Amino acid sequence: MARTKKIKKVLVANRGEVATRIIRACKELGIKTVAIYSEADSNGIWVKKADEAYMIPGDPIRAYLNFYKIVDLAKQTRCDGIHPGYGFLSENADFASYCEKRGLIFIGPKPEHIALFGDKIASKKAMKEVGVPVLPGTDEPITDIEYAKKVAREIGFPVIIKAAYGGGGRGMRIVEKESDFEELFRSATAEAEKFFGKGDVFIEKYVKNPRHIEIQIMADKYGNVIHLGERDCSIQRRHQKIVEIAPSPRLNDEVRRELYRVAVKSMFKLGYESVGTLEFLVDEDDNFYFIEMNTRLQVEHTVTETVTGVDLVQRMIQIAEGTKLPFLQEDIKFRGYAIEFRINAEDPDKNFAPSPGKITSYYSPGGPGVRIDAAVYKDYIIPPYYDSMIAKLTVWALSWEQTVNRAKRALDEFQVRGVPTNLPLLRQIVRDKDFMDGKFDTSYLDRKLPKFRLKPEEGNPEDLAVVIAAAIAAYHKL
C-alpha cells in the first residue's frame, strides 16, 4: 500500500515560464517554493515569484543541470520535494534516483520508468510486448554503418534515422533513397553524439505525411490510470512543435477511442505513476504507431488543462505525495477546443535562428478564452543560452471555428518588439484555409512556408503617432 506524505516546500529545478507555472500551482496548494537561477537569469520573473530564490554561479546552462548542487540546495533550504518542469533534468533517471536517495520526493515518475522511456529502443520493445502497435525497425542501437544500411534495405526506403538516447528532432534524418543513406547516417550519429553524448541511433520505417497525435495520461500509485484526451501536434518546423491543439479537429472517432484504450492499458500494465504523454503517428489510412513516451510535463499541457479543467501540475504533486486520483475516467468531461501557440524569439530572415536581445515593447492579449504563459516583459533581455520560446498563447472556445477566430484576434493583439519573433508566421497559419478546415499533417509547414510572407513586424502605431505629434508641434513653433 502506498504511503502518503504531504509536501510542504518544493524546489523548482527549472527556469522561465514553466518555473512560473509550477510556482503558481504550488501557491494554490499552500506549498512554499524555492527558485534557482543562473547569473544570466537574475531578472527572471520566477525568481521574484518564489518564496525564496538562489543563484547557482558558473556556466549558465550547467546551473540547471548540476543536480548534485541542486539537491544540496534543496536539503539546505529544507525542501521535501523537487519539480523538474520540462527540459534540463526532467527526464534524467539519475536525478530522480538521487532525489530519492537524499530523502526528497521527485515530482514525476519512478526512475525506472524515466530510464525505460528515455531509451527509445527499450521502450519500443516494452510497448510492443503490451500490445501497442510500433513502427517496423531495429530493436537494438546501431553504430555500424554497413549493418545500418543492410537494415534500411530490409525495411524499405524511405526510412528515418533517430538518436537512440535523445529527442527534440536532434540526431534525426529522413532518408528517401539508398544513395543518400551513408551521408545522412554520419550526420545523424554525429549530431546525436554532440547533443546526447552517445551516437547510437535506430532505424524505422518512415511514415509520409502522418498526423502527430499524443495522448495525455495520469496514473496514481494505486493502479488507477486515466486519459485526458489527445493533442494534435502535427504543425512542426524541423520536428519542433509550434502549434498544438486539443482535441484533434479531424481524428476518426474509432481511432481516437482505440488510442485511448491502448494508452491506458499499456500504462496500467507497466505500473506507471505520475502524468505522461504517449506519442503516436497516424498515417493516411488511420493506422497508428507508438513513437515515444514523455515522462514529464509537456510544453503543450495547457490545451489539455483548458478543455478538461484539470490542473496537471497540481495532480503531479498530489500523485507524488501518494494521493489517489480524485476522479474516475467518466468524471473527465471534454469541452470545446483549445490551441496553443509557441511564441519564439526567432528571425525568419535567417532560417528562424534564435534571436536573443532586449524586448523594447511587450503587449500580451487578453479577454475571454485567452491564457498567457510567459516569463518576459518590456526591457527584459533574452539570454542567448536557452531555448528560443519566450511565451505561450492558449485560446479556447466551444467550437473549432470560434477557437480559430479567437486565435486570429489574440495573435493580432500580441505585440513583441525589439527582437524578431515567429508571430507573423503564426498569424498566417491561422488564416490559412487548410488550417481553418483542420486539414494538416506533419508536412503542413514544409508545404506552406514558401507561400507565407514572413516580413518583419510593422512599426508600432503608437510610436508613429508620437512622431507625427512631435513634428506638428515643431512646425507650429517655427
C-alpha positions as CSV (number, residue, x, y, z in Angstrom):
1,M,0.0,0.0,0.0
2,A,1.4,3.4,-1.0
3,R,2.1,5.8,1.8
4,T,1.1,9.5,1.7
5,K,3.4,12.3,2.7
6,K,2.3,15.9,2.4
7,I,4.8,18.1,0.5
8,K,5.3,21.4,2.3
9,K,8.1,23.0,0.3
10,V,9.2,22.5,-3.4
11,L,12.4,23.4,-5.1
12,V,11.7,24.2,-8.8
13,A,14.6,22.8,-10.8
14,N,13.9,24.9,-13.9
15,R,13.6,28.4,-15.4
16,G,11.3,30.6,-17.4
17,E,7.6,30.2,-17.9
18,V,7.5,26.6,-16.7
19,A,9.1,27.6,-13.4
20,T,6.5,30.3,-13.0
21,R,3.8,27.8,-13.9
22,I,5.0,25.4,-11.1
23,I,5.2,28.2,-8.5
24,R,1.6,29.2,-9.2
25,A,0.4,25.6,-8.8
26,C,2.3,25.3,-5.5
27,K,0.9,28.5,-4.2
28,E,-2.7,27.3,-4.8
29,L,-1.9,24.2,-2.8
30,G,-0.3,26.1,0.1
31,I,3.2,24.8,-0.7
32,K,6.3,27.1,-0.3
33,T,8.6,27.4,-3.3
34,V,12.4,27.8,-3.8
35,A,13.6,29.0,-7.2
36,I,17.0,28.6,-8.7
37,Y,18.6,30.8,-11.4
38,S,21.8,31.4,-13.3
39,E,23.6,34.7,-13.3
40,A,22.1,35.3,-16.7
41,D,18.6,34.8,-15.3
42,S,18.9,37.1,-12.3
43,N,16.0,39.3,-13.6
44,G,13.7,36.3,-14.3
45,I,10.0,36.7,-13.2
46,W,10.0,33.3,-11.5
47,V,12.9,34.5,-9.3
48,K,10.6,37.2,-7.9
49,K,7.5,35.0,-7.6
50,A,9.1,32.2,-5.5
51,D,9.2,32.4,-1.7
52,E,13.0,32.0,-1.9
53,A,15.5,32.2,-4.7
54,Y,19.1,31.2,-5.0
55,M,21.7,31.8,-7.8
56,I,23.8,28.9,-8.9
57,P,27.0,30.5,-10.2
58,G,29.1,29.4,-13.1
59,D,28.1,28.2,-16.5
60,P,24.5,29.5,-17.3
61,I,23.4,26.1,-18.7
62,R,25.2,23.9,-16.2
63,A,23.4,25.9,-13.4
64,Y,20.2,23.9,-14.3
65,L,21.9,20.6,-15.0
66,N,24.2,20.1,-11.9
67,F,21.8,18.0,-9.9
68,Y,24.2,17.5,-7.0
69,K,24.2,21.2,-6.3
70,I,20.5,21.5,-6.9
71,V,19.7,18.6,-4.4
72,D,22.2,20.0,-1.9
73,L,20.4,23.4,-2.1
74,A,17.0,21.7,-1.7
75,K,18.2,20.0,1.5
76,Q,19.8,23.2,2.8
77,T,16.5,25.1,2.3
78,R,14.5,22.3,3.9
79,C,12.5,21.4,0.8
80,D,10.8,18.0,0.8
81,G,10.0,17.9,-3.0
82,I,11.6,18.8,-6.3
83,H,9.7,19.5,-9.5
84,P,11.9,19.3,-12.7
85,G,9.5,21.0,-15.1
86,Y,10.4,20.1,-18.7
87,G,13.8,20.1,-20.5
88,F,17.0,20.1,-18.5
89,L,16.8,17.4,-15.8
90,S,13.1,16.4,-16.3
91,E,13.8,13.1,-17.9
92,N,17.1,12.2,-16.1
93,A,16.6,9.0,-14.2
94,D,19.9,9.5,-12.3
95,F,18.5,12.8,-11.0
96,A,15.2,11.2,-9.9
97,S,17.2,8.4,-8.1
98,Y,19.5,10.9,-6.4
99,C,16.5,12.9,-5.1
100,E,15.1,9.7,-3.6
101,K,18.5,8.7,-2.1
102,R,18.7,12.1,-0.4
103,G,15.2,11.8,1.0
104,L,13.4,14.1,-1.4
105,I,10.2,13.5,-3.3
106,F,10.8,13.6,-7.0
107,I,7.6,15.1,-8.5
108,G,7.4,12.8,-11.5
109,P,7.5,9.1,-12.5
110,K,9.7,6.4,-10.9
111,P,13.3,6.4,-12.0
112,E,13.0,3.1,-13.7
113,H,10.2,4.4,-15.9
114,I,12.2,7.5,-16.8
115,A,15.1,5.2,-17.8
116,L,12.9,2.9,-19.8
117,F,11.3,5.6,-21.8
118,G,14.5,7.5,-22.2
119,D,15.8,4.6,-24.2
120,K,13.7,4.6,-27.3
121,I,14.6,1.1,-28.4
122,A,13.8,-0.4,-24.9
123,S,10.6,1.5,-24.7
124,K,9.6,0.3,-28.2
125,K,10.1,-3.3,-27.1
126,A,8.2,-2.8,-23.9
127,M,5.2,-1.2,-25.7
128,K,5.2,-3.9,-28.3
129,E,5.1,-6.6,-25.6
130,V,2.0,-5.0,-24.0
131,G,0.2,-4.9,-27.4
132,V,0.8,-1.4,-28.6
133,P,1.5,-1.0,-32.4
134,V,5.0,0.2,-33.2
135,L,6.8,1.0,-36.5
136,P,8.9,-1.7,-38.2
137,G,12.6,-1.1,-37.4
138,T,15.6,-2.0,-35.3
139,D,15.3,-3.4,-31.8
140,E,18.9,-2.5,-30.8
141,P,21.0,0.7,-31.0
142,I,23.2,0.8,-34.2
143,T,26.5,2.5,-34.7
144,D,27.9,0.3,-37.6
145,I,27.1,2.0,-40.9
146,E,27.2,-1.2,-43.1
147,Y,24.9,-3.0,-40.8
148,A,22.6,0.1,-40.6
149,K,22.5,0.2,-44.4
150,K,21.5,-3.5,-44.6
151,V,18.7,-3.0,-42.1
152,A,17.4,0.0,-44.0
153,R,17.3,-2.1,-47.2
154,E,15.3,-4.8,-45.4
155,I,12.8,-2.2,-44.0
156,G,12.5,-0.5,-47.4
157,F,13.0,3.2,-48.2
158,P,12.1,5.8,-47.0
159,V,13.4,5.2,-43.5
160,I,14.1,7.6,-40.6
161,I,17.2,7.6,-38.5
162,K,16.7,8.7,-34.9
163,A,19.0,9.2,-31.9
164,A,18.5,6.3,-29.5
165,Y,19.2,8.4,-26.4
166,G,17.6,11.8,-27.2
167,G,14.7,13.7,-28.9
168,G,13.5,17.1,-29.9
169,G,14.4,16.5,-33.5
170,R,18.2,16.2,-32.8
171,G,20.0,13.3,-34.4
172,M,17.1,12.7,-36.7
173,R,17.3,12.3,-40.5
174,I,14.9,11.1,-43.2
175,V,16.4,9.0,-45.9
176,E,14.4,8.9,-49.1
177,K,16.8,6.7,-51.2
178,E,19.7,4.4,-50.6
179,S,22.3,6.6,-52.3
180,D,21.8,9.3,-49.5
181,F,22.0,6.8,-46.6
182,E,25.7,7.0,-45.7
183,E,25.9,10.8,-45.6
184,L,22.7,11.2,-43.6
185,F,23.7,8.4,-41.2
186,R,27.0,10.0,-40.4
187,S,25.4,13.4,-39.8
188,A,22.7,11.9,-37.6
189,T,25.2,10.0,-35.4
190,A,27.5,13.0,-35.2
191,E,24.6,15.2,-34.0
192,A,23.4,12.6,-31.5
193,E,26.9,12.3,-30.1
194,K,27.1,16.1,-29.8
195,F,23.8,16.6,-28.0
196,F,23.3,13.4,-26.1
197,G,26.8,12.1,-25.5
198,K,26.0,8.9,-27.5
199,G,26.0,8.5,-31.2
200,D,23.8,5.4,-31.2
201,V,20.7,5.5,-33.5
202,F,17.9,3.3,-34.5
203,I,16.2,3.0,-37.9
204,E,12.5,2.8,-38.5
205,K,10.1,2.8,-41.5
206,Y,9.3,6.4,-42.3
207,V,5.6,7.3,-42.5
208,K,5.0,10.0,-45.0
209,N,2.7,12.9,-44.0
210,P,1.3,11.4,-40.8
211,R,-0.6,13.3,-38.1
212,H,1.3,13.5,-34.8
213,I,-1.2,12.6,-32.1
214,E,-0.3,12.3,-28.4
215,I,-2.4,11.0,-25.5
216,Q,-2.2,12.6,-22.1
217,I,-2.4,10.0,-19.3
218,M,-2.4,10.3,-15.5
219,A,-1.7,7.4,-13.1
220,D,-1.5,7.2,-9.3
221,K,0.4,4.8,-7.0
222,Y,-2.7,2.6,-6.6
223,G,-3.0,1.3,-10.2
224,N,-5.6,3.9,-11.3
225,V,-4.9,5.1,-14.8
226,I,-7.0,7.6,-16.8
227,H,-6.5,9.6,-20.0
228,L,-7.2,13.3,-20.6
229,G,-7.8,13.1,-24.3
230,E,-5.5,13.8,-27.2
231,R,-3.5,16.6,-28.6
232,D,-2.7,17.2,-32.3
233,C,0.9,18.3,-32.6
234,S,1.3,17.9,-36.4
235,I,2.2,21.5,-37.2
236,Q,6.0,21.4,-36.7
237,R,9.1,23.0,-38.1
238,R,12.2,20.9,-38.2
239,H,10.5,18.3,-36.0
240,Q,9.8,21.1,-33.4
241,K,6.2,21.7,-32.4
242,I,4.9,25.2,-32.8
243,V,1.1,24.8,-32.7
244,E,-0.7,22.2,-30.5
245,I,-4.5,21.5,-30.5
246,A,-6.9,19.6,-28.2
247,P,-8.8,17.7,-29.4
248,S,-7.6,16.9,-32.9
249,P,-10.2,18.5,-35.3
250,R,-10.3,15.6,-37.8
251,L,-9.3,12.5,-35.9
252,N,-11.6,9.5,-36.6
253,D,-13.6,8.7,-33.5
254,E,-12.9,5.0,-33.8
255,V,-9.2,5.7,-34.0
256,R,-9.5,8.1,-31.1
257,R,-11.1,5.5,-28.8
258,E,-8.5,2.9,-29.7
259,L,-5.7,5.3,-29.0
260,Y,-7.2,6.0,-25.5
261,R,-7.6,2.3,-24.9
262,V,-4.0,1.2,-25.7
263,A,-2.6,4.2,-23.9
264,V,-4.4,3.5,-20.6
265,K,-3.9,-0.3,-20.9
266,S,-0.2,-0.1,-21.5
267,M,0.5,2.3,-18.6
268,F,-1.5,0.1,-16.3
269,K,0.4,-3.0,-17.4
270,L,3.7,-1.2,-16.9
271,G,2.8,0.2,-13.5
272,Y,3.4,3.8,-14.5
273,E,2.9,6.6,-12.0
274,S,2.5,10.4,-12.5
275,V,1.5,12.2,-15.6
276,G,2.9,11.2,-19.0
277,T,2.4,11.6,-22.7
278,L,2.3,8.8,-25.3
279,E,3.1,10.0,-28.8
280,F,1.8,8.3,-32.0
281,L,1.9,8.7,-35.7
282,V,-1.4,8.3,-37.5
283,D,-1.0,7.5,-41.2
284,E,-3.3,8.4,-44.1
285,D,-5.2,5.1,-43.7
286,D,-5.7,5.7,-39.9
287,N,-3.2,3.2,-38.8
288,F,-1.3,4.4,-35.8
289,Y,2.1,3.6,-34.4
290,F,3.7,4.4,-31.0
291,I,6.9,6.5,-31.3
292,E,7.8,7.6,-27.8
293,M,6.7,8.4,-24.3
294,N,7.4,11.6,-22.5
295,T,7.7,11.0,-18.7
296,R,7.3,14.7,-17.8
297,L,5.0,17.7,-18.1
298,Q,4.7,18.7,-21.7
299,V,5.1,22.3,-23.1
300,E,1.6,21.8,-24.6
301,H,-0.1,20.7,-21.4
302,T,-2.1,24.0,-21.4
303,V,-4.5,22.8,-24.1
304,T,-5.4,19.7,-22.1
305,E,-5.9,21.7,-18.9
306,T,-8.1,24.1,-20.9
307,V,-10.5,21.5,-22.3
308,T,-10.7,19.3,-19.2
309,G,-10.3,21.8,-16.3
310,V,-7.7,19.5,-14.7
311,D,-4.6,21.2,-13.3
312,L,-1.8,18.8,-14.4
313,V,0.9,20.3,-12.2
314,Q,-1.1,20.0,-9.1
315,R,-2.1,16.5,-10.0
316,M,1.6,15.6,-10.4
317,I,2.3,17.0,-6.9
318,Q,-0.6,15.1,-5.3
319,I,0.3,11.8,-7.0
320,A,3.9,12.2,-5.8
321,E,2.5,12.7,-2.3
322,G,0.7,9.3,-2.6
323,T,-2.8,10.7,-3.0
324,K,-5.3,8.7,-5.1
325,L,-6.7,10.3,-8.3
326,P,-9.7,12.3,-7.2
327,F,-11.8,11.3,-10.2
328,L,-12.6,8.3,-12.5
329,Q,-12.4,8.3,-16.3
330,E,-16.2,9.0,-16.6
331,D,-15.7,12.2,-14.5
332,I,-13.5,13.8,-17.1
333,K,-15.5,16.0,-19.4
334,F,-14.1,17.5,-22.6
335,R,-15.4,20.9,-23.5
336,G,-14.6,22.8,-26.7
337,Y,-11.3,23.3,-28.5
338,A,-8.0,24.8,-27.4
339,I,-5.0,25.8,-29.4
340,E,-1.5,26.6,-28.0
341,F,0.9,28.8,-30.0
342,R,4.6,28.8,-29.1
343,I,5.9,32.4,-29.4
344,N,9.6,32.1,-30.2
345,A,12.3,34.7,-30.5
346,E,13.4,33.7,-33.9
347,D,14.5,35.5,-37.1
348,P,12.5,34.3,-40.1
349,D,15.0,36.0,-42.4
350,K,17.8,33.9,-41.0
351,N,16.2,30.5,-41.3
352,F,14.5,31.1,-37.9
353,A,17.7,31.4,-36.0
354,P,17.3,32.2,-32.3
355,S,17.3,36.0,-31.7
356,P,18.3,36.9,-28.2
357,G,18.2,40.6,-27.2
358,K,16.2,43.2,-25.4
359,I,12.4,43.4,-25.6
360,T,11.6,47.0,-26.1
361,S,7.8,46.7,-26.1
362,Y,5.5,43.9,-24.9
363,Y,1.7,43.7,-25.1
364,S,0.0,40.4,-24.4
365,P,-3.6,39.7,-25.4
366,G,-6.4,39.1,-23.1
367,G,-10.2,38.7,-23.0
368,P,-12.4,35.6,-22.8
369,G,-10.8,32.2,-23.5
370,V,-7.2,33.6,-23.6
371,R,-4.4,32.3,-21.5
372,I,-0.7,33.5,-21.5
373,D,2.2,31.6,-20.0
374,A,5.3,33.7,-20.2
375,A,8.3,34.9,-18.3
376,V,9.2,38.0,-20.3
377,Y,8.3,41.7,-20.1
378,K,9.3,45.1,-21.5
379,D,13.0,45.7,-21.2
380,Y,13.7,42.0,-20.5
381,I,16.9,40.8,-22.1
382,I,16.5,37.4,-23.6
383,P,19.7,35.4,-22.8
384,P,21.5,33.6,-25.7
385,Y,21.9,30.3,-23.8
386,Y,18.4,28.8,-23.7
387,D,15.5,27.7,-25.9
388,S,14.0,30.5,-28.1
389,M,10.5,30.1,-26.7
390,I,9.5,33.3,-24.8
391,A,5.8,32.8,-24.3
392,K,2.8,30.5,-25.0
393,L,-0.6,31.7,-26.1
394,T,-3.5,29.4,-25.5
395,V,-7.0,30.2,-26.8
396,W,-10.3,28.3,-26.1
397,A,-13.8,28.4,-27.5
398,L,-16.8,25.9,-27.7
399,S,-16.4,25.3,-31.5
400,W,-13.4,24.9,-33.8
401,E,-14.4,27.9,-35.9
402,Q,-14.8,30.1,-32.8
403,T,-11.4,29.0,-31.5
404,V,-9.7,29.8,-34.8
405,N,-11.4,33.2,-34.8
406,R,-10.3,33.9,-31.3
407,A,-6.8,32.8,-32.2
408,K,-6.7,35.4,-35.0
409,R,-7.8,38.2,-32.7
410,A,-5.4,37.2,-29.9
411,L,-2.4,36.8,-32.2
412,D,-3.1,40.2,-33.7
413,E,-3.2,41.7,-30.2
414,F,0.1,40.1,-29.3
415,Q,3.0,42.6,-29.8
416,V,6.7,41.9,-29.1
417,R,9.2,44.4,-30.3
418,G,13.0,44.7,-30.1
419,V,13.7,41.1,-31.3
420,P,12.3,39.2,-34.3
421,T,9.6,36.6,-33.4
422,N,7.5,34.0,-35.2
423,L,4.3,35.9,-34.6
424,P,4.0,36.9,-38.3
425,L,4.2,33.1,-39.2
426,L,1.5,32.2,-36.6
427,R,-0.8,34.9,-37.8
428,Q,-0.6,33.5,-41.3
429,I,-1.1,29.9,-40.2
430,V,-4.5,30.7,-38.5
431,R,-5.7,32.5,-41.7
432,D,-4.7,29.6,-44.0
433,K,-7.7,27.8,-45.4
434,D,-6.3,24.3,-44.7
435,F,-5.7,25.2,-41.1
436,M,-9.1,26.7,-40.7
437,D,-10.6,23.5,-42.2
438,G,-8.5,21.3,-39.8
439,K,-6.5,19.8,-42.7
440,F,-2.9,19.4,-41.6
441,D,-0.2,16.8,-41.0
442,T,3.5,16.9,-40.3
443,S,4.2,18.1,-43.8
444,Y,2.0,21.2,-43.4
445,L,4.7,23.8,-42.8
446,D,7.1,22.4,-45.3
447,R,4.4,22.9,-47.9
448,K,3.1,26.2,-46.7
449,L,6.2,28.1,-45.6
450,P,7.4,29.1,-49.1
451,K,4.0,30.7,-49.7
452,F,3.8,32.7,-46.4
453,R,5.2,36.2,-46.3
454,L,7.4,36.4,-43.2
455,K,8.1,40.1,-43.4
456,P,9.3,41.9,-40.2
457,E,6.7,43.4,-37.9
458,E,5.3,46.7,-39.0
459,G,6.0,49.8,-36.9
460,N,4.1,50.4,-33.7
461,P,1.1,52.8,-34.5
462,E,1.6,54.4,-31.1
463,D,5.3,55.2,-32.0
464,L,4.1,56.7,-35.3
465,A,1.6,58.9,-33.5
466,V,4.2,60.3,-31.2
467,V,6.5,61.1,-34.2
468,I,3.7,62.8,-36.0
469,A,2.6,64.8,-32.9
470,A,6.2,65.9,-32.4
471,A,6.5,67.0,-36.0
472,I,3.3,69.1,-35.8
473,A,4.4,70.7,-32.6
474,A,7.8,71.6,-34.1
475,Y,6.1,73.0,-37.2
476,H,3.9,75.4,-35.1
477,K,7.0,76.7,-33.2
478,L,8.5,77.9,-36.5
